[in-house]
Amino acid sequence: MSSLAGRSIGYDVSAYQVRGVLIDLGFPLVARAVAQYLTRARPDAILITHHHEDHGGNVELAARMRIPIGASDATLESLRSPERLGLHRRIIWGNPPALRTPIVRFASDALRLVQTPGHAADHHVVWDAERETMFGGDLFLGVKVRAAHADERPRELVRSLRHAASLHPRRYFDAHRGLVRDPVSALLAKADWLEQTIDAIERRIEQGWSNRAIARAVLGREDVAYYVSRGAMSRIMLVSRVRDESA
């Protein structure tokens, strides 16, 4: 799923249906297409990995259709009281309506929500142990992700990556990257890179460097995400989040 603005900068997101369950629901700007899909595919239930608008942005729509929904209590609370989004997120994904309709709660033994905070406090992956398959939401995204947003906790993300790898998924589906080859190695490579990056940032913090100087030295120049988001999704924000966690 993608919007016109998202396609212009290479942003899209995927949802996956397995065992009759749809994992994530996309963003508000594709609500009509999502409604058509739900009517046609008739999933038995929906699981939401986390509250961000490109994953849970159509929950109110699904609730009105009386499709059972599985999500953590924290995710549902966030969906009931959506955060105020920055302009770039409203343009790329759309502003999600609050979850007002009472939901039919869903839980599955075959598809288990596993807590993996870091990208967001309420982030979960969906784990199909029998099939050794993981649906990772935004846990992975790539090995060397040099930007972060204001809610991220990099150290927590490292722990979540290692926990996900410890389950030994044979197949891994990322919401923005699709099928990830050799997922255990990929998850551990990201954890290792991020841990080394955090250590490099913390050494410079102890030496009194500014966030901007650290970002330039450790992560390089800002890319298009910095300018599109006005710094909300950026390399300097990753440095800021490491500084906050280290305080």
Biotite code that builds the C-alpha atoms (Angstrom):
import biotite.structure as struc

atoms = struc.array([
    struc.Atom([0.000, 0.000, 0.000], chain_id="A", res_id=1, res_name="MET", atom_name="CA", element="C"),
    struc.Atom([1.259, 3.466, -0.844], chain_id="A", res_id=2, res_name="SER", atom_name="CA", element="C"),
    struc.Atom([0.047, 7.015, -1.326], chain_id="A", res_id=3, res_name="SER", atom_name="CA", element="C"),
    struc.Atom([1.084, 9.404, -4.077], chain_id="A", res_id=4, res_name="LEU", atom_name="CA", element="C"),
    struc.Atom([3.280, 11.328, -1.633], chain_id="A", res_id=5, res_name="ALA", atom_name="CA", element="C"),
    struc.Atom([4.699, 8.093, -0.235], chain_id="A", res_id=6, res_name="GLY", atom_name="CA", element="C"),
    struc.Atom([5.588, 6.742, -3.671], chain_id="A", res_id=7, res_name="ARG", atom_name="CA", element="C"),
    struc.Atom([7.426, 9.961, -4.488], chain_id="A", res_id=8, res_name="SER", atom_name="CA", element="C"),
    struc.Atom([9.943, 9.217, -1.707], chain_id="A", res_id=9, res_name="ILE", atom_name="CA", element="C"),
    struc.Atom([9.826, 5.421, -1.809], chain_id="A", res_id=10, res_name="GLY", atom_name="CA", element="C"),
    struc.Atom([7.519, 4.778, 1.168], chain_id="A", res_id=11, res_name="TYR", atom_name="CA", element="C"),
    struc.Atom([5.048, 1.904, 1.174], chain_id="A", res_id=12, res_name="ASP", atom_name="CA", element="C"),
    struc.Atom([3.764, -0.654, 3.675], chain_id="A", res_id=13, res_name="VAL", atom_name="CA", element="C"),
    struc.Atom([2.433, -4.199, 3.484], chain_id="A", res_id=14, res_name="SER", atom_name="CA", element="C"),
    struc.Atom([-0.108, -6.225, 5.421], chain_id="A", res_id=15, res_name="ALA", atom_name="CA", element="C"),
    struc.Atom([-0.080, -10.032, 5.400], chain_id="A", res_id=16, res_name="TYR", atom_name="CA", element="C"),
    struc.Atom([-2.895, -12.554, 5.605], chain_id="A", res_id=17, res_name="GLN", atom_name="CA", element="C"),
    struc.Atom([-2.085, -15.978, 7.043], chain_id="A", res_id=18, res_name="VAL", atom_name="CA", element="C"),
    struc.Atom([-4.235, -18.674, 8.649], chain_id="A", res_id=19, res_name="ARG", atom_name="CA", element="C"),
    struc.Atom([-7.258, -16.499, 7.857], chain_id="A", res_id=20, res_name="GLY", atom_name="CA", element="C"),
    struc.Atom([-5.860, -13.616, 9.928], chain_id="A", res_id=21, res_name="VAL", atom_name="CA", element="C"),
    struc.Atom([-4.818, -10.245, 8.500], chain_id="A", res_id=22, res_name="LEU", atom_name="CA", element="C"),
    struc.Atom([-1.712, -8.763, 10.128], chain_id="A", res_id=23, res_name="ILE", atom_name="CA", element="C"),
    struc.Atom([-1.926, -4.942, 10.189], chain_id="A", res_id=24, res_name="ASP", atom_name="CA", element="C"),
    struc.Atom([-4.337, -2.702, 8.336], chain_id="A", res_id=25, res_name="LEU", atom_name="CA", element="C"),
    struc.Atom([-2.412, -0.025, 6.500], chain_id="A", res_id=26, res_name="GLY", atom_name="CA", element="C"),
    struc.Atom([-2.964, 3.722, 6.688], chain_id="A", res_id=27, res_name="PHE", atom_name="CA", element="C"),
    struc.Atom([-5.990, 6.032, 6.439], chain_id="A", res_id=28, res_name="PRO", atom_name="CA", element="C"),
    struc.Atom([-5.322, 7.273, 2.904], chain_id="A", res_id=29, res_name="LEU", atom_name="CA", element="C"),
    struc.Atom([-5.991, 3.773, 1.549], chain_id="A", res_id=30, res_name="VAL", atom_name="CA", element="C"),
    struc.Atom([-9.086, 3.176, 3.700], chain_id="A", res_id=31, res_name="ALA", atom_name="CA", element="C"),
    struc.Atom([-11.337, 2.614, 0.676], chain_id="A", res_id=32, res_name="ARG", atom_name="CA", element="C"),
    struc.Atom([-9.056, -0.053, -0.790], chain_id="A", res_id=33, res_name="ALA", atom_name="CA", element="C"),
    struc.Atom([-8.697, -1.696, 2.630], chain_id="A", res_id=34, res_name="VAL", atom_name="CA", element="C"),
    struc.Atom([-12.485, -1.788, 3.040], chain_id="A", res_id=35, res_name="ALA", atom_name="CA", element="C"),
    struc.Atom([-12.822, -3.426, -0.378], chain_id="A", res_id=36, res_name="GLN", atom_name="CA", element="C"),
    struc.Atom([-10.170, -5.986, 0.542], chain_id="A", res_id=37, res_name="TYR", atom_name="CA", element="C"),
    struc.Atom([-11.826, -6.798, 3.870], chain_id="A", res_id=38, res_name="LEU", atom_name="CA", element="C"),
    struc.Atom([-15.166, -7.275, 2.125], chain_id="A", res_id=39, res_name="THR", atom_name="CA", element="C"),
    struc.Atom([-13.636, -9.515, -0.533], chain_id="A", res_id=40, res_name="ARG", atom_name="CA", element="C"),
    struc.Atom([-11.142, -11.538, 1.554], chain_id="A", res_id=41, res_name="ALA", atom_name="CA", element="C"),
    struc.Atom([-13.276, -11.751, 4.700], chain_id="A", res_id=42, res_name="ARG", atom_name="CA", element="C"),
    struc.Atom([-10.477, -12.444, 7.191], chain_id="A", res_id=43, res_name="PRO", atom_name="CA", element="C"),
    struc.Atom([-11.513, -14.227, 10.358], chain_id="A", res_id=44, res_name="ASP", atom_name="CA", element="C"),
    struc.Atom([-9.639, -11.688, 12.465], chain_id="A", res_id=45, res_name="ALA", atom_name="CA", element="C"),
    struc.Atom([-6.984, -8.976, 12.458], chain_id="A", res_id=46, res_name="ILE", atom_name="CA", element="C"),
    struc.Atom([-3.770, -8.615, 14.473], chain_id="A", res_id=47, res_name="LEU", atom_name="CA", element="C"),
    struc.Atom([-2.117, -5.201, 14.913], chain_id="A", res_id=48, res_name="ILE", atom_name="CA", element="C"),
    struc.Atom([1.642, -5.031, 15.553], chain_id="A", res_id=49, res_name="THR", atom_name="CA", element="C"),
    struc.Atom([1.623, -1.451, 16.909], chain_id="A", res_id=50, res_name="HIS", atom_name="CA", element="C"),
    struc.Atom([-0.342, 1.769, 16.834], chain_id="A", res_id=51, res_name="HIS", atom_name="CA", element="C"),
    struc.Atom([1.513, 3.760, 14.143], chain_id="A", res_id=52, res_name="HIS", atom_name="CA", element="C"),
    struc.Atom([-0.856, 5.033, 11.471], chain_id="A", res_id=53, res_name="GLU", atom_name="CA", element="C"),
    struc.Atom([0.648, 2.946, 8.648], chain_id="A", res_id=54, res_name="ASP", atom_name="CA", element="C"),
    struc.Atom([-0.134, -0.218, 10.642], chain_id="A", res_id=55, res_name="HIS", atom_name="CA", element="C"),
    struc.Atom([-3.236, 0.508, 12.704], chain_id="A", res_id=56, res_name="GLY", atom_name="CA", element="C"),
    struc.Atom([-4.675, 3.425, 10.760], chain_id="A", res_id=57, res_name="GLY", atom_name="CA", element="C"),
    struc.Atom([-7.843, 1.583, 9.700], chain_id="A", res_id=58, res_name="ASN", atom_name="CA", element="C"),
    struc.Atom([-8.774, -0.144, 12.951], chain_id="A", res_id=59, res_name="VAL", atom_name="CA", element="C"),
    struc.Atom([-11.945, 1.891, 13.384], chain_id="A", res_id=60, res_name="GLU", atom_name="CA", element="C"),
    struc.Atom([-13.019, 0.775, 9.923], chain_id="A", res_id=61, res_name="LEU", atom_name="CA", element="C"),
    struc.Atom([-12.450, -2.895, 10.800], chain_id="A", res_id=62, res_name="ALA", atom_name="CA", element="C"),
    struc.Atom([-14.218, -2.483, 14.150], chain_id="A", res_id=63, res_name="ALA", atom_name="CA", element="C"),
    struc.Atom([-17.295, -1.115, 12.381], chain_id="A", res_id=64, res_name="ARG", atom_name="CA", element="C"),
    struc.Atom([-17.226, -4.205, 10.148], chain_id="A", res_id=65, res_name="MET", atom_name="CA", element="C"),
    struc.Atom([-17.276, -6.342, 13.327], chain_id="A", res_id=66, res_name="ARG", atom_name="CA", element="C"),
    struc.Atom([-14.068, -8.173, 12.476], chain_id="A", res_id=67, res_name="ILE", atom_name="CA", element="C"),
    struc.Atom([-12.375, -9.475, 15.663], chain_id="A", res_id=68, res_name="PRO", atom_name="CA", element="C"),
    struc.Atom([-9.169, -7.581, 16.469], chain_id="A", res_id=69, res_name="ILE", atom_name="CA", element="C"),
    struc.Atom([-6.122, -8.693, 18.420], chain_id="A", res_id=70, res_name="GLY", atom_name="CA", element="C"),
    struc.Atom([-3.711, -6.129, 19.823], chain_id="A", res_id=71, res_name="ALA", atom_name="CA", element="C"),
    struc.Atom([-2.014, -5.300, 23.084], chain_id="A", res_id=72, res_name="SER", atom_name="CA", element="C"),
    struc.Atom([-3.837, -3.150, 25.622], chain_id="A", res_id=73, res_name="ASP", atom_name="CA", element="C"),
    struc.Atom([-1.245, -0.419, 25.042], chain_id="A", res_id=74, res_name="ALA", atom_name="CA", element="C"),
    struc.Atom([-1.842, -0.476, 21.290], chain_id="A", res_id=75, res_name="THR", atom_name="CA", element="C"),
    struc.Atom([-5.602, -0.251, 21.707], chain_id="A", res_id=76, res_name="LEU", atom_name="CA", element="C"),
    struc.Atom([-5.243, 2.623, 24.155], chain_id="A", res_id=77, res_name="GLU", atom_name="CA", element="C"),
    struc.Atom([-3.082, 4.520, 21.662], chain_id="A", res_id=78, res_name="SER", atom_name="CA", element="C"),
    struc.Atom([-5.571, 3.842, 18.873], chain_id="A", res_id=79, res_name="LEU", atom_name="CA", element="C"),
    struc.Atom([-8.384, 5.203, 21.019], chain_id="A", res_id=80, res_name="ARG", atom_name="CA", element="C"),
    struc.Atom([-6.437, 8.425, 21.642], chain_id="A", res_id=81, res_name="SER", atom_name="CA", element="C"),
    struc.Atom([-4.296, 8.987, 18.523], chain_id="A", res_id=82, res_name="PRO", atom_name="CA", element="C"),
    struc.Atom([-1.261, 11.228, 18.805], chain_id="A", res_id=83, res_name="GLU", atom_name="CA", element="C"),
    struc.Atom([-1.125, 14.494, 16.895], chain_id="A", res_id=84, res_name="ARG", atom_name="CA", element="C"),
    struc.Atom([0.826, 13.707, 13.751], chain_id="A", res_id=85, res_name="LEU", atom_name="CA", element="C"),
    struc.Atom([3.429, 15.870, 12.072], chain_id="A", res_id=86, res_name="GLY", atom_name="CA", element="C"),
    struc.Atom([2.563, 17.338, 8.687], chain_id="A", res_id=87, res_name="LEU", atom_name="CA", element="C"),
    struc.Atom([4.737, 14.856, 6.772], chain_id="A", res_id=88, res_name="HIS", atom_name="CA", element="C"),
    struc.Atom([2.951, 11.873, 8.328], chain_id="A", res_id=89, res_name="ARG", atom_name="CA", element="C"),
    struc.Atom([-0.470, 13.334, 7.566], chain_id="A", res_id=90, res_name="ARG", atom_name="CA", element="C"),
    struc.Atom([0.535, 13.866, 3.930], chain_id="A", res_id=91, res_name="ILE", atom_name="CA", element="C"),
    struc.Atom([2.161, 10.433, 3.459], chain_id="A", res_id=92, res_name="ILE", atom_name="CA", element="C"),
    struc.Atom([-0.164, 8.237, 5.507], chain_id="A", res_id=93, res_name="TRP", atom_name="CA", element="C"),
    struc.Atom([-3.177, 10.299, 6.548], chain_id="A", res_id=94, res_name="GLY", atom_name="CA", element="C"),
    struc.Atom([-4.674, 11.163, 9.921], chain_id="A", res_id=95, res_name="ASN", atom_name="CA", element="C"),
    struc.Atom([-6.215, 8.076, 11.587], chain_id="A", res_id=96, res_name="PRO", atom_name="CA", element="C"),
    struc.Atom([-9.659, 8.311, 13.147], chain_id="A", res_id=97, res_name="PRO", atom_name="CA", element="C"),
    struc.Atom([-9.841, 7.384, 16.800], chain_id="A", res_id=98, res_name="ALA", atom_name="CA", element="C"),
    struc.Atom([-11.031, 3.889, 17.655], chain_id="A", res_id=99, res_name="LEU", atom_name="CA", element="C"),
    struc.Atom([-14.519, 4.546, 19.017], chain_id="A", res_id=100, res_name="ARG", atom_name="CA", element="C"),
    struc.Atom([-16.408, 1.369, 18.103], chain_id="A", res_id=101, res_name="THR", atom_name="CA", element="C"),
    struc.Atom([-16.248, -1.422, 20.707], chain_id="A", res_id=102, res_name="PRO", atom_name="CA", element="C"),
    struc.Atom([-14.187, -4.294, 19.360], chain_id="A", res_id=103, res_name="ILE", atom_name="CA", element="C"),
    struc.Atom([-14.482, -8.050, 19.499], chain_id="A", res_id=104, res_name="VAL", atom_name="CA", element="C"),
    struc.Atom([-11.154, -9.113, 21.034], chain_id="A", res_id=105, res_name="ARG", atom_name="CA", element="C"),
    struc.Atom([-9.155, -11.821, 19.294], chain_id="A", res_id=106, res_name="PHE", atom_name="CA", element="C"),
    struc.Atom([-6.260, -14.002, 20.433], chain_id="A", res_id=107, res_name="ALA", atom_name="CA", element="C"),
    struc.Atom([-4.669, -17.003, 18.758], chain_id="A", res_id=108, res_name="SER", atom_name="CA", element="C"),
    struc.Atom([-2.444, -19.855, 19.900], chain_id="A", res_id=109, res_name="ASP", atom_name="CA", element="C"),
    struc.Atom([-1.138, -20.281, 16.351], chain_id="A", res_id=110, res_name="ALA", atom_name="CA", element="C"),
    struc.Atom([-0.306, -16.593, 15.820], chain_id="A", res_id=111, res_name="LEU", atom_name="CA", element="C"),
    struc.Atom([1.133, -15.085, 18.978], chain_id="A", res_id=112, res_name="ARG", atom_name="CA", element="C"),
    struc.Atom([1.874, -11.429, 19.626], chain_id="A", res_id=113, res_name="LEU", atom_name="CA", element="C"),
    struc.Atom([5.398, -11.190, 21.062], chain_id="A", res_id=114, res_name="VAL", atom_name="CA", element="C"),
    struc.Atom([6.406, -7.929, 22.730], chain_id="A", res_id=115, res_name="GLN", atom_name="CA", element="C"),
    struc.Atom([9.352, -6.273, 20.971], chain_id="A", res_id=116, res_name="THR", atom_name="CA", element="C"),
    struc.Atom([9.553, -2.625, 22.108], chain_id="A", res_id=117, res_name="PRO", atom_name="CA", element="C"),
    struc.Atom([12.068, -0.099, 20.843], chain_id="A", res_id=118, res_name="GLY", atom_name="CA", element="C"),
    struc.Atom([10.646, 1.189, 17.581], chain_id="A", res_id=119, res_name="HIS", atom_name="CA", element="C"),
    struc.Atom([7.536, 1.948, 19.645], chain_id="A", res_id=120, res_name="ALA", atom_name="CA", element="C"),
    struc.Atom([6.711, 1.129, 23.242], chain_id="A", res_id=121, res_name="ALA", atom_name="CA", element="C"),
    struc.Atom([3.781, -1.050, 22.149], chain_id="A", res_id=122, res_name="ASP", atom_name="CA", element="C"),
    struc.Atom([5.536, -2.816, 19.260], chain_id="A", res_id=123, res_name="HIS", atom_name="CA", element="C"),
    struc.Atom([4.944, -6.559, 18.815], chain_id="A", res_id=124, res_name="HIS", atom_name="CA", element="C"),
    struc.Atom([5.875, -9.133, 16.218], chain_id="A", res_id=125, res_name="VAL", atom_name="CA", element="C"),
    struc.Atom([3.503, -11.937, 15.236], chain_id="A", res_id=126, res_name="VAL", atom_name="CA", element="C"),
    struc.Atom([5.064, -15.368, 15.725], chain_id="A", res_id=127, res_name="TRP", atom_name="CA", element="C"),
    struc.Atom([3.827, -18.549, 14.069], chain_id="A", res_id=128, res_name="ASP", atom_name="CA", element="C"),
    struc.Atom([5.920, -21.115, 15.961], chain_id="A", res_id=129, res_name="ALA", atom_name="CA", element="C"),
    struc.Atom([4.567, -24.136, 14.098], chain_id="A", res_id=130, res_name="GLU", atom_name="CA", element="C"),
    struc.Atom([5.591, -22.693, 10.733], chain_id="A", res_id=131, res_name="ARG", atom_name="CA", element="C"),
    struc.Atom([8.673, -20.898, 12.104], chain_id="A", res_id=132, res_name="GLU", atom_name="CA", element="C"),
    struc.Atom([7.424, -17.698, 10.517], chain_id="A", res_id=133, res_name="THR", atom_name="CA", element="C"),
    struc.Atom([7.588, -14.183, 11.936], chain_id="A", res_id=134, res_name="MET", atom_name="CA", element="C"),
    struc.Atom([5.707, -11.101, 10.808], chain_id="A", res_id=135, res_name="PHE", atom_name="CA", element="C"),
    struc.Atom([7.936, -8.354, 12.092], chain_id="A", res_id=136, res_name="GLY", atom_name="CA", element="C"),
    struc.Atom([6.047, -5.088, 11.686], chain_id="A", res_id=137, res_name="GLY", atom_name="CA", element="C"),
    struc.Atom([8.728, -2.377, 12.003], chain_id="A", res_id=138, res_name="ASP", atom_name="CA", element="C"),
    struc.Atom([11.233, -4.340, 14.081], chain_id="A", res_id=139, res_name="LEU", atom_name="CA", element="C"),
    struc.Atom([13.810, -4.836, 11.313], chain_id="A", res_id=140, res_name="PHE", atom_name="CA", element="C"),
    struc.Atom([13.430, -2.313, 8.439], chain_id="A", res_id=141, res_name="LEU", atom_name="CA", element="C"),
    struc.Atom([17.052, -2.889, 7.405], chain_id="A", res_id=142, res_name="GLY", atom_name="CA", element="C"),
    struc.Atom([20.425, -3.518, 9.042], chain_id="A", res_id=143, res_name="VAL", atom_name="CA", element="C"),
    struc.Atom([21.822, 0.033, 9.016], chain_id="A", res_id=144, res_name="LYS", atom_name="CA", element="C"),
    struc.Atom([18.824, 2.257, 9.733], chain_id="A", res_id=145, res_name="VAL", atom_name="CA", element="C"),
    struc.Atom([20.520, 5.555, 10.539], chain_id="A", res_id=146, res_name="ARG", atom_name="CA", element="C"),
    struc.Atom([17.443, 7.620, 11.407], chain_id="A", res_id=147, res_name="ALA", atom_name="CA", element="C"),
    struc.Atom([15.019, 7.493, 14.321], chain_id="A", res_id=148, res_name="ALA", atom_name="CA", element="C"),
    struc.Atom([11.869, 9.240, 15.483], chain_id="A", res_id=149, res_name="HIS", atom_name="CA", element="C"),
    struc.Atom([11.239, 10.810, 18.873], chain_id="A", res_id=150, res_name="ALA", atom_name="CA", element="C"),
    struc.Atom([9.531, 7.765, 20.447], chain_id="A", res_id=151, res_name="ASP", atom_name="CA", element="C"),
    struc.Atom([12.277, 5.249, 19.706], chain_id="A", res_id=152, res_name="GLU", atom_name="CA", element="C"),
    struc.Atom([14.457, 3.641, 22.371], chain_id="A", res_id=153, res_name="ARG", atom_name="CA", element="C"),
    struc.Atom([17.583, 2.273, 20.651], chain_id="A", res_id=154, res_name="PRO", atom_name="CA", element="C"),
    struc.Atom([18.830, 0.100, 23.527], chain_id="A", res_id=155, res_name="ARG", atom_name="CA", element="C"),
    struc.Atom([15.405, -1.499, 23.880], chain_id="A", res_id=156, res_name="GLU", atom_name="CA", element="C"),
    struc.Atom([15.387, -2.125, 20.153], chain_id="A", res_id=157, res_name="LEU", atom_name="CA", element="C"),
    struc.Atom([18.682, -4.017, 20.399], chain_id="A", res_id=158, res_name="VAL", atom_name="CA", element="C"),
    struc.Atom([17.216, -6.292, 23.074], chain_id="A", res_id=159, res_name="ARG", atom_name="CA", element="C"),
    struc.Atom([14.064, -6.865, 21.019], chain_id="A", res_id=160, res_name="SER", atom_name="CA", element="C"),
    struc.Atom([16.070, -7.768, 17.921], chain_id="A", res_id=161, res_name="LEU", atom_name="CA", element="C"),
    struc.Atom([18.066, -10.347, 19.870], chain_id="A", res_id=162, res_name="ARG", atom_name="CA", element="C"),
    struc.Atom([14.893, -11.737, 21.447], chain_id="A", res_id=163, res_name="HIS", atom_name="CA", element="C"),
    struc.Atom([13.245, -12.125, 18.026], chain_id="A", res_id=164, res_name="ALA", atom_name="CA", element="C"),
    struc.Atom([16.362, -13.838, 16.668], chain_id="A", res_id=165, res_name="ALA", atom_name="CA", element="C"),
    struc.Atom([16.357, -16.235, 19.635], chain_id="A", res_id=166, res_name="SER", atom_name="CA", element="C"),
    struc.Atom([13.050, -17.660, 18.385], chain_id="A", res_id=167, res_name="LEU", atom_name="CA", element="C"),
    struc.Atom([14.920, -18.814, 15.238], chain_id="A", res_id=168, res_name="HIS", atom_name="CA", element="C"),
    struc.Atom([12.434, -17.749, 12.561], chain_id="A", res_id=169, res_name="PRO", atom_name="CA", element="C"),
    struc.Atom([12.950, -19.548, 9.272], chain_id="A", res_id=170, res_name="ARG", atom_name="CA", element="C"),
    struc.Atom([10.844, -17.005, 7.394], chain_id="A", res_id=171, res_name="ARG", atom_name="CA", element="C"),
    struc.Atom([10.463, -13.322, 8.234], chain_id="A", res_id=172, res_name="TYR", atom_name="CA", element="C"),
    struc.Atom([8.143, -10.774, 6.632], chain_id="A", res_id=173, res_name="PHE", atom_name="CA", element="C"),
    struc.Atom([8.893, -7.093, 7.192], chain_id="A", res_id=174, res_name="ASP", atom_name="CA", element="C"),
    struc.Atom([6.132, -4.506, 6.803], chain_id="A", res_id=175, res_name="ALA", atom_name="CA", element="C"),
    struc.Atom([8.292, -2.291, 4.595], chain_id="A", res_id=176, res_name="HIS", atom_name="CA", element="C"),
    struc.Atom([10.925, -4.662, 3.168], chain_id="A", res_id=177, res_name="ARG", atom_name="CA", element="C"),
    struc.Atom([8.911, -7.783, 2.383], chain_id="A", res_id=178, res_name="GLY", atom_name="CA", element="C"),
    struc.Atom([10.522, -11.205, 2.766], chain_id="A", res_id=179, res_name="LEU", atom_name="CA", element="C"),
    struc.Atom([13.848, -10.960, 4.616], chain_id="A", res_id=180, res_name="VAL", atom_name="CA", element="C"),
    struc.Atom([16.375, -13.603, 3.612], chain_id="A", res_id=181, res_name="ARG", atom_name="CA", element="C"),
    struc.Atom([18.265, -15.448, 6.378], chain_id="A", res_id=182, res_name="ASP", atom_name="CA", element="C"),
    struc.Atom([16.274, -13.627, 9.068], chain_id="A", res_id=183, res_name="PRO", atom_name="CA", element="C"),
    struc.Atom([18.230, -14.711, 12.137], chain_id="A", res_id=184, res_name="VAL", atom_name="CA", element="C"),
    struc.Atom([21.474, -13.408, 10.642], chain_id="A", res_id=185, res_name="SER", atom_name="CA", element="C"),
    struc.Atom([19.736, -10.217, 9.511], chain_id="A", res_id=186, res_name="ALA", atom_name="CA", element="C"),
    struc.Atom([18.215, -9.522, 12.933], chain_id="A", res_id=187, res_name="LEU", atom_name="CA", element="C"),
    struc.Atom([21.519, -10.147, 14.709], chain_id="A", res_id=188, res_name="LEU", atom_name="CA", element="C"),
    struc.Atom([23.425, -8.034, 12.177], chain_id="A", res_id=189, res_name="ALA", atom_name="CA", element="C"),
    struc.Atom([21.091, -5.128, 12.869], chain_id="A", res_id=190, res_name="LYS", atom_name="CA", element="C"),
    struc.Atom([21.425, -5.623, 16.643], chain_id="A", res_id=191, res_name="ALA", atom_name="CA", element="C"),
    struc.Atom([25.231, -5.699, 16.375], chain_id="A", res_id=192, res_name="ASP", atom_name="CA", element="C"),
    struc.Atom([25.398, -2.636, 14.131], chain_id="A", res_id=193, res_name="TRP", atom_name="CA", element="C"),
    struc.Atom([23.014, -0.654, 16.311], chain_id="A", res_id=194, res_name="LEU", atom_name="CA", element="C"),
    struc.Atom([24.852, -1.618, 19.489], chain_id="A", res_id=195, res_name="GLU", atom_name="CA", element="C"),
    struc.Atom([28.189, -0.542, 18.001], chain_id="A", res_id=196, res_name="GLN", atom_name="CA", element="C"),
    struc.Atom([26.611, 2.694, 16.788], chain_id="A", res_id=197, res_name="THR", atom_name="CA", element="C"),
    struc.Atom([25.149, 3.429, 20.222], chain_id="A", res_id=198, res_name="ILE", atom_name="CA", element="C"),
    struc.Atom([28.561, 2.847, 21.807], chain_id="A", res_id=199, res_name="ASP", atom_name="CA", element="C"),
    struc.Atom([30.198, 5.229, 19.301], chain_id="A", res_id=200, res_name="ALA", atom_name="CA", element="C"),
    struc.Atom([27.581, 7.876, 20.057], chain_id="A", res_id=201, res_name="ILE", atom_name="CA", element="C"),
    struc.Atom([27.919, 7.459, 23.828], chain_id="A", res_id=202, res_name="GLU", atom_name="CA", element="C"),
    struc.Atom([31.703, 7.849, 23.692], chain_id="A", res_id=203, res_name="ARG", atom_name="CA", element="C"),
    struc.Atom([31.291, 11.195, 21.961], chain_id="A", res_id=204, res_name="ARG", atom_name="CA", element="C"),
    struc.Atom([28.569, 12.269, 24.386], chain_id="A", res_id=205, res_name="ILE", atom_name="CA", element="C"),
    struc.Atom([31.026, 11.659, 27.241], chain_id="A", res_id=206, res_name="GLU", atom_name="CA", element="C"),
    struc.Atom([33.575, 13.788, 25.386], chain_id="A", res_id=207, res_name="GLN", atom_name="CA", element="C"),
    struc.Atom([31.129, 16.688, 25.218], chain_id="A", res_id=208, res_name="GLY", atom_name="CA", element="C"),
    struc.Atom([30.267, 16.596, 21.524], chain_id="A", res_id=209, res_name="TRP", atom_name="CA", element="C"),
    struc.Atom([27.015, 18.201, 20.305], chain_id="A", res_id=210, res_name="SER", atom_name="CA", element="C"),
    struc.Atom([24.250, 16.046, 18.827], chain_id="A", res_id=211, res_name="ASN", atom_name="CA", element="C"),
    struc.Atom([24.795, 17.519, 15.380], chain_id="A", res_id=212, res_name="ARG", atom_name="CA", element="C"),
    struc.Atom([28.529, 16.873, 15.441], chain_id="A", res_id=213, res_name="ALA", atom_name="CA", element="C"),
    struc.Atom([27.985, 13.291, 16.611], chain_id="A", res_id=214, res_name="ILE", atom_name="CA", element="C"),
    struc.Atom([25.377, 12.627, 13.941], chain_id="A", res_id=215, res_name="ALA", atom_name="CA", element="C"),
    struc.Atom([27.684, 13.886, 11.200], chain_id="A", res_id=216, res_name="ARG", atom_name="CA", element="C"),
    struc.Atom([30.708, 11.904, 12.481], chain_id="A", res_id=217, res_name="ALA", atom_name="CA", element="C"),
    struc.Atom([28.964, 8.602, 13.246], chain_id="A", res_id=218, res_name="VAL", atom_name="CA", element="C"),
    struc.Atom([25.988, 8.503, 10.862], chain_id="A", res_id=219, res_name="LEU", atom_name="CA", element="C"),
    struc.Atom([26.889, 10.829, 8.011], chain_id="A", res_id=220, res_name="GLY", atom_name="CA", element="C"),
    struc.Atom([24.894, 13.561, 6.341], chain_id="A", res_id=221, res_name="ARG", atom_name="CA", element="C"),
    struc.Atom([21.124, 13.699, 6.710], chain_id="A", res_id=222, res_name="GLU", atom_name="CA", element="C"),
    struc.Atom([19.046, 12.228, 3.879], chain_id="A", res_id=223, res_name="ASP", atom_name="CA", element="C"),
    struc.Atom([15.654, 13.086, 2.437], chain_id="A", res_id=224, res_name="VAL", atom_name="CA", element="C"),
    struc.Atom([13.789, 11.878, 5.556], chain_id="A", res_id=225, res_name="ALA", atom_name="CA", element="C"),
    struc.Atom([15.290, 14.752, 7.551], chain_id="A", res_id=226, res_name="TYR", atom_name="CA", element="C"),
    struc.Atom([13.968, 17.379, 5.162], chain_id="A", res_id=227, res_name="TYR", atom_name="CA", element="C"),
    struc.Atom([10.584, 15.769, 4.561], chain_id="A", res_id=228, res_name="VAL", atom_name="CA", element="C"),
    struc.Atom([9.951, 15.350, 8.299], chain_id="A", res_id=229, res_name="SER", atom_name="CA", element="C"),
    struc.Atom([11.622, 18.626, 9.347], chain_id="A", res_id=230, res_name="ARG", atom_name="CA", element="C"),
    struc.Atom([13.973, 16.649, 11.543], chain_id="A", res_id=231, res_name="GLY", atom_name="CA", element="C"),
    struc.Atom([11.346, 14.462, 13.212], chain_id="A", res_id=232, res_name="ALA", atom_name="CA", element="C"),
    struc.Atom([12.768, 11.376, 11.479], chain_id="A", res_id=233, res_name="MET", atom_name="CA", element="C"),
    struc.Atom([16.509, 11.917, 11.292], chain_id="A", res_id=234, res_name="SER", atom_name="CA", element="C"),
    struc.Atom([20.032, 10.940, 12.199], chain_id="A", res_id=235, res_name="ARG", atom_name="CA", element="C"),
    struc.Atom([20.302, 13.699, 14.749], chain_id="A", res_id=236, res_name="ILE", atom_name="CA", element="C"),
    struc.Atom([17.143, 12.307, 16.379], chain_id="A", res_id=237, res_name="MET", atom_name="CA", element="C"),
    struc.Atom([18.841, 8.920, 16.750], chain_id="A", res_id=238, res_name="LEU", atom_name="CA", element="C"),
    struc.Atom([21.697, 10.649, 18.577], chain_id="A", res_id=239, res_name="VAL", atom_name="CA", element="C"),
    struc.Atom([19.178, 12.515, 20.728], chain_id="A", res_id=240, res_name="SER", atom_name="CA", element="C"),
    struc.Atom([17.402, 9.303, 21.674], chain_id="A", res_id=241, res_name="ARG", atom_name="CA", element="C"),
    struc.Atom([20.680, 7.625, 22.645], chain_id="A", res_id=242, res_name="VAL", atom_name="CA", element="C"),
    struc.Atom([21.553, 10.677, 24.760], chain_id="A", res_id=243, res_name="ARG", atom_name="CA", element="C"),
    struc.Atom([18.168, 10.520, 26.480], chain_id="A", res_id=244, res_name="ASP", atom_name="CA", element="C"),
    struc.Atom([18.535, 6.808, 27.220], chain_id="A", res_id=245, res_name="GLU", atom_name="CA", element="C"),
    struc.Atom([22.033, 7.384, 28.582], chain_id="A", res_id=246, res_name="SER", atom_name="CA", element="C"),
    struc.Atom([21.034, 10.226, 30.882], chain_id="A", res_id=247, res_name="ALA", atom_name="CA", element="C"),
])
